[in-house]
């Protein structure tokens, strides 16, 4: 018999999808009839579990449940079989609940019998879910006590997960499941409430925390009637837990439970027969708080404030009770001649009540609780004058901590709905600006600015009228640098709002003009740089606003273009400029063009071509109509070079915007011919290269790819290879090839890889061209902010950096072993530029073969910036891949890093020490054999002349000491 049932079960389980409904019902009947036989019941359960996965009749569903209820509780089943039984019940409740409701047997009573006594954690989780489901779908009125007894016998639940538990069940999972059961019906209130109160009074530690959380969850379900008889005990225990909190977690749980209980009680105020007891109960929570607040600087007063916040945030009646009881009392306690400590304590209590009110009624930056009507006003409005007086008094205090508390309160006041009148808001802003300006060295200044930013989000008009002018007035260049920068920082933080930016941008532009227009030979450009960065920041932050874009097009762009041309021509009324200002202006132009439509871009690019390529100044309001082309005329005075502005304009137009020339390929050839034939300064060459790259990437002319090939093969490559050509022309050609390669590789054009190969080939040159070719790889892979980006409307293909790495890495790794030192260094520099500009995931995939080359690069490269980038790559990549790196390579890598901790630039030394520290923390087993040697070699860094380096060295050495097998002496 057993073998027959076993065979049938196997067939059923493995062929369920082929069994029709009639056969399935017959198999259900067969299995149910044999559930009473212990020798085959487990296999019958397997059959049933498989069959309920498909379609069965309602009659079969009832039969399954009745058979399990009548037969299985008498048997000692394995936990896997019990788990399958619970899964069967779960599926039947999902698909046949109506049949089970109308069944001739008592499903609920039988269900309790089946699950009673379960101890397996996995099964208990399912049982708790089923209890919740049964309560929701069945009439349990005749089984309340039995169901409650089954549930509550597990409370408080204790469980220690076994090691390597495959199910990953946690104590919290079980506790949450049990709590959800207890809170699933108000029928449990009369049974659960006294027992929970008893547990609350007698338990400690985690059991007490569990009890508090359960009361907090159950309170809304049980209602005010159930809680009232025990509320005094509940509040006494919870308040005591807040006053004498053993941990932040216990305090937080007690406060959340108070909140839940008060909210439940407040919901009963509308019930006439319990209104008075409920109000009395809430007052019983507040009266001890009032007593504690008589000594506001005490620890218990602070805890009382937390309790008041929890109560005030629970419900409107509770909030009204708190406010009308506490606010007048606090107002009476607050005196101007009190100590700052006492006044701060009182203001902090005000702040707790404000937090509770904003949490309940919502604010301008947060929605109210779901149960609250948005039209209900906070009772705090009755005491607005008193609260404002208390907070303003704190803002005027000399004590920093008292001011901080005052600003925190103001932060909550300004976001309250319809609370402050316009004149009150103006007065508040005046105080915040005063604090920001007067106390720039302490925390109150930071918090005041953060509050101004919050107000700016909600009410930019008030900031525009009451704050901006006060800050702008402090931007005079005769102010100290720290005062100037402090005010500018606030304007930067507030100019994210278009309404504010519309005032700030023209004002900053005028101040910039006033400063740069002075004829001062010893001018400090720091002010001008800061003003220009702020203009750029404001335009960038608001570039999606049409009015800001229109302002930038109408005011900023033409003014900066005019002044740059005047400076380039050396006119007497020109502004004094330097390279950084011109670069910042180029970025401003780029941001403006990116935010503009095609028609505006078409006008601007036409004017730019006239000015920069043809020297036609007819579109500029100047007395001079003609000049040398500003792009293609070699500039002998770097401060007059404004060529970067042209690619900033032309390189940031949309692809459909046409250049005002008959042929882009011809233009490209003409530009390349001129730049390679004449001696340009580097900033001009960079501007021309950016322009060439933008044209090559964006030009939609079908002849462009062939033209580039012809240009490279007939002019650039021959010039590079012609040793009789001027060295400057050859280096310029390499530079142009690198930008053409970048443009085509970003675009995904195959010719880009041919250009890449030509650059790799140049690495074998022992002269300056090899070095130039090595440096060209940073051009190809580094993201340029000005052109050839997605924001600049370039044609961009995905993963181009990864393709460059895959194409070049084998050749560069091979070249790193070249016998000629110069050639070897060229390959290592090119390799380093690639490694530091590609995603780390690409490096992780090839780490084993890359590490030796990285080590060789760090050993020979002298550029501090490139070394710094390499060290950061090593710090990010090596710890995760340490297990796959040979020990000898790890040793060499550590030795190279140790060498970099002395004799190099400070930021390189610091980065190397931080990298070594990371190694000691994350590669302990791999590096333990090196610990003794490293701790000795770090001694030199401990004597570094820079304090910050010494500090990093001490921290790094400490971590390596911890790896030593022997104790420290």
Secondary structure, DSSP 8 states (H G I E B T S, - for coil): -HHHHHHHHHHHHHTGGG--HHHHHHHHHHHHHTTT-TTTHHHHHHHHHHHHTS---HHHHHHHHHHHHHHGGGS---HHHHHHHHHHHHHHHHH-HHHHHT-SS-HHHHHHHHHTT---HHHHHHHHHHHHHHHHHS--TTSHHHHHHHHHTT-S------TT-TT---HHHHHHHHHHHHTS-GGGHHHHHHHHHHHHHH--HHHHHHHHHHHHHHHHHHHHHHHHTTHHHHHHHHHHHHHT-SSHHHHHHHHHHHHHHHHHHHTTTTSGGGHHHHHHHHHHHHHHHHHHHTTTTSHHHHHHHHHHHHHHTT-HHHHHHHHHHHHHHHHHH--TTS-HHHHHHHHHHHHHHHHHHHHHH-BTTB---TTS-TT---GGGGGHHHHHHHHHHHHT-S-HHHHHHHHHHHHHHHTSTT-S-HHHHHHHHHHHHHHHHHTTTSHHHHHHHHHHHHHHHH-HHHHHHHTHHHHHTT--TTS-HHHHHHHHHHHHHHTTSHHHHHHHHHHHHHHHHHHHTS--TT--THHHHHHHHHHHHHHHHTTT-HHHHHHIIIIIHHHHHHHHHHHHHT-TT-----HHHHHHHHHHHHHHHHHS-HHHHHHHHHHHHHHHHH-B-TTSSSS--B---TTTS--S-GGG--THHHHHHHTTS-TTS--SSS-HHHHHHHHHHHHHHS---HHHHHHHHHHHHHHHHH---TTHHHHHHHHIIIIIHHHHH-TTS-HHHHHHHHHHHHHHHHHHHHHT-THHHHHHHHHHHHTT-SSHHHHHHHHHHHHHHS--SSSSSTTTT----TTHHHHHHHHHHHHHHHHTT-SSHHHHHHHHHHHHHHHTTS-HHHHHHTHHHHHHHHHHHHHH---HHHHHHHHHHHHHHHHHHGGGS-HHHHHHHHHHHHHHTSSS-HHHHHHHHHHHHHHHHH-HHHHGGGHHHHHHHTHHHHT-SSHHHHHHHHHHHHHHHTT-SS---
